[in-house]
Amino acid sequence: MSRKRYEEEIEEILEKLDGTLPSQPLRQRAQGKMQNLAGSLKQGLSNAFRAVQPGHIMLLSLAIMLAAYLLPLPFNWQRSLGVLGLVLFLVAFLVSLLDKRRTRYEPRWRGRVIRYDSGGRWQDWLRRQFRRR
């Protein structure tokens, strides 16, 4: 008795939904999913590259150069690894100089900002020296 009732309710719901759901072609659905996948992949790679710091690349390049020096490899391999390590180190060094993630900070001591004088006159400096004594 209850099974028949469930089947009738399901049929009523299906009849109501019959013409209301827009059917997208398979090509559009697949294209949407591929765009979502590409966006996720792009964001994931972007986050992964942000996590790699120039210091890590420098350490990797030093390890490559050390391996080229210590491992018993043919001369061509040693030279190639050495050059690769050197180039990688130089690239990492340049990236560290151009890195925009570096934060500029104000020097602080015990929670207070330390202000350095911009120079001034030499007479002011001499006067400060005598006041300290």
C-alpha positions as a Markdown table, in Angstrom:
| # | Residue | x | y | z |
|---|---|---|---|---|
| 1 | Met | 0.0 | 0.0 | 0.0 |
| 2 | Ser | 2.7 | 2.5 | 0.9 |
| 3 | Arg | 4.9 | 1.4 | -2.0 |
| 4 | Lys | 2.1 | 2.3 | -4.4 |
| 5 | Arg | 1.7 | 5.7 | -2.8 |
| 6 | Tyr | 5.4 | 6.4 | -3.2 |
| 7 | Glu | 5.3 | 5.5 | -6.8 |
| 8 | Glu | 2.3 | 7.8 | -7.4 |
| 9 | Glu | 4.1 | 10.7 | -5.7 |
| 10 | Ile | 7.3 | 10.1 | -7.7 |
| 11 | Glu | 5.2 | 10.1 | -10.9 |
| 12 | Glu | 3.5 | 13.3 | -9.9 |
| 13 | Ile | 6.9 | 15.0 | -9.2 |
| 14 | Leu | 8.3 | 13.7 | -12.6 |
| 15 | Glu | 5.2 | 15.1 | -14.4 |
| 16 | Lys | 5.6 | 18.5 | -12.8 |
| 17 | Leu | 9.3 | 18.6 | -13.7 |
| 18 | Asp | 8.9 | 17.3 | -17.2 |
| 19 | Gly | 9.1 | 20.5 | -19.1 |
| 20 | Thr | 10.7 | 22.8 | -16.6 |
| 21 | Leu | 14.3 | 21.6 | -16.6 |
| 22 | Pro | 16.4 | 23.0 | -19.4 |
| 23 | Ser | 18.5 | 20.4 | -21.1 |
| 24 | Gln | 22.0 | 21.5 | -22.0 |
| 25 | Pro | 23.8 | 19.7 | -24.7 |
| 26 | Leu | 26.6 | 17.4 | -23.7 |
| 27 | Arg | 29.2 | 19.7 | -25.4 |
| 28 | Gln | 28.3 | 22.7 | -23.2 |
| 29 | Arg | 28.3 | 20.6 | -20.0 |
| 30 | Ala | 31.7 | 19.2 | -20.9 |
| 31 | Gln | 33.1 | 22.6 | -21.8 |
| 32 | Gly | 31.9 | 24.0 | -18.4 |
| 33 | Lys | 33.5 | 21.2 | -16.5 |
| 34 | Met | 36.8 | 21.7 | -18.4 |
| 35 | Gln | 36.8 | 25.4 | -17.6 |
| 36 | Asn | 36.2 | 24.6 | -14.0 |
| 37 | Leu | 39.0 | 22.1 | -14.0 |
| 38 | Ala | 41.4 | 24.5 | -15.8 |
| 39 | Gly | 40.6 | 27.3 | -13.3 |
| 40 | Ser | 41.2 | 25.0 | -10.4 |
| 41 | Leu | 44.5 | 23.8 | -11.9 |
| 42 | Lys | 45.6 | 27.3 | -12.6 |
| 43 | Gln | 44.8 | 28.4 | -9.0 |
| 44 | Gly | 46.6 | 25.4 | -7.6 |
| 45 | Leu | 49.7 | 26.0 | -9.6 |
| 46 | Ser | 49.7 | 29.6 | -8.7 |
| 47 | Asn | 49.5 | 28.8 | -5.0 |
| 48 | Ala | 52.3 | 26.2 | -5.4 |
| 49 | Phe | 54.6 | 28.8 | -7.1 |
| 50 | Arg | 53.8 | 31.3 | -4.4 |
| 51 | Ala | 54.9 | 28.9 | -1.7 |
| 52 | Val | 58.3 | 28.4 | -3.4 |
| 53 | Gln | 60.7 | 31.1 | -2.1 |
| 54 | Pro | 63.9 | 32.2 | -3.7 |
| 55 | Gly | 65.9 | 30.8 | -0.8 |
| 56 | His | 64.5 | 27.4 | -1.5 |
| 57 | Ile | 65.7 | 27.6 | -5.1 |
| 58 | Met | 69.1 | 28.8 | -4.0 |
| 59 | Leu | 69.4 | 25.8 | -1.7 |
| 60 | Leu | 68.4 | 23.5 | -4.5 |
| 61 | Ser | 70.9 | 25.0 | -6.9 |
| 62 | Leu | 73.7 | 24.6 | -4.3 |
| 63 | Ala | 72.7 | 21.0 | -3.8 |
| 64 | Ile | 72.8 | 20.4 | -7.6 |
| 65 | Met | 76.3 | 22.0 | -7.8 |
| 66 | Leu | 77.5 | 19.9 | -4.8 |
| 67 | Ala | 76.2 | 16.8 | -6.4 |
| 68 | Ala | 77.9 | 17.6 | -9.6 |
| 69 | Tyr | 81.2 | 18.0 | -7.7 |
| 70 | Leu | 81.0 | 15.0 | -5.5 |
| 71 | Leu | 79.2 | 12.3 | -7.6 |
| 72 | Pro | 81.4 | 10.2 | -9.9 |
| 73 | Leu | 79.7 | 11.3 | -13.2 |
| 74 | Pro | 81.1 | 11.7 | -16.6 |
| 75 | Phe | 82.7 | 15.1 | -17.3 |
| 76 | Asn | 79.8 | 16.3 | -19.6 |
| 77 | Trp | 77.3 | 15.5 | -16.9 |
| 78 | Gln | 79.3 | 17.3 | -14.2 |
| 79 | Arg | 79.7 | 20.4 | -16.3 |
| 80 | Ser | 76.0 | 20.4 | -17.3 |
| 81 | Leu | 74.9 | 20.0 | -13.7 |
| 82 | Gly | 77.3 | 22.7 | -12.5 |
| 83 | Val | 76.1 | 25.2 | -15.1 |
| 84 | Leu | 72.5 | 24.4 | -14.3 |
| 85 | Gly | 73.1 | 24.9 | -10.6 |
| 86 | Leu | 74.9 | 28.2 | -11.3 |
| 87 | Val | 72.1 | 29.5 | -13.6 |
| 88 | Leu | 69.5 | 28.4 | -11.1 |
| 89 | Phe | 71.3 | 30.2 | -8.3 |
| 90 | Leu | 71.6 | 33.4 | -10.4 |
| 91 | Val | 67.9 | 33.3 | -11.3 |
| 92 | Ala | 66.9 | 32.8 | -7.7 |
| 93 | Phe | 69.1 | 35.7 | -6.6 |
| 94 | Leu | 67.6 | 38.0 | -9.2 |
| 95 | Val | 64.1 | 36.9 | -8.2 |
| 96 | Ser | 64.9 | 37.6 | -4.5 |
| 97 | Leu | 66.0 | 41.2 | -5.5 |
| 98 | Leu | 62.8 | 41.8 | -7.5 |
| 99 | Asp | 60.5 | 40.0 | -5.1 |
| 100 | Lys | 57.4 | 42.1 | -4.3 |
| 101 | Arg | 56.4 | 39.9 | -1.3 |
| 102 | Arg | 59.1 | 41.5 | 0.9 |
| 103 | Thr | 57.5 | 43.6 | 3.5 |
| 104 | Arg | 58.9 | 46.9 | 4.5 |
| 105 | Tyr | 58.8 | 47.2 | 8.2 |
| 106 | Glu | 59.5 | 49.9 | 10.8 |
| 107 | Pro | 62.2 | 49.1 | 13.3 |
| 108 | Arg | 60.7 | 48.7 | 16.8 |
| 109 | Trp | 62.0 | 48.4 | 20.2 |
| 110 | Arg | 59.7 | 47.3 | 23.0 |
| 111 | Gly | 56.6 | 48.1 | 20.9 |
| 112 | Arg | 57.7 | 51.6 | 20.0 |
| 113 | Val | 58.7 | 52.7 | 16.5 |
| 114 | Ile | 62.4 | 53.8 | 16.3 |
| 115 | Arg | 62.9 | 56.9 | 14.3 |
| 116 | Tyr | 66.3 | 57.6 | 12.9 |
| 117 | Asp | 67.3 | 61.2 | 12.2 |
| 118 | Ser | 67.6 | 62.0 | 8.6 |
| 119 | Gly | 71.0 | 63.6 | 9.1 |
| 120 | Gly | 70.7 | 67.2 | 9.8 |
| 121 | Arg | 73.6 | 69.6 | 10.5 |
| 122 | Trp | 76.8 | 68.6 | 12.1 |
| 123 | Gln | 76.2 | 71.2 | 14.8 |
| 124 | Asp | 73.0 | 69.3 | 15.9 |
| 125 | Trp | 74.9 | 66.1 | 16.1 |
| 126 | Leu | 77.6 | 67.8 | 18.2 |
| 127 | Arg | 75.0 | 69.3 | 20.5 |
| 128 | Arg | 73.3 | 65.9 | 21.0 |
| 129 | Gln | 76.7 | 64.3 | 21.9 |
| 130 | Phe | 77.3 | 66.9 | 24.7 |
| 131 | Arg | 73.7 | 66.5 | 26.0 |
| 132 | Arg | 74.2 | 62.7 | 26.5 |
| 133 | Arg | 77.2 | 63.3 | 28.9 |
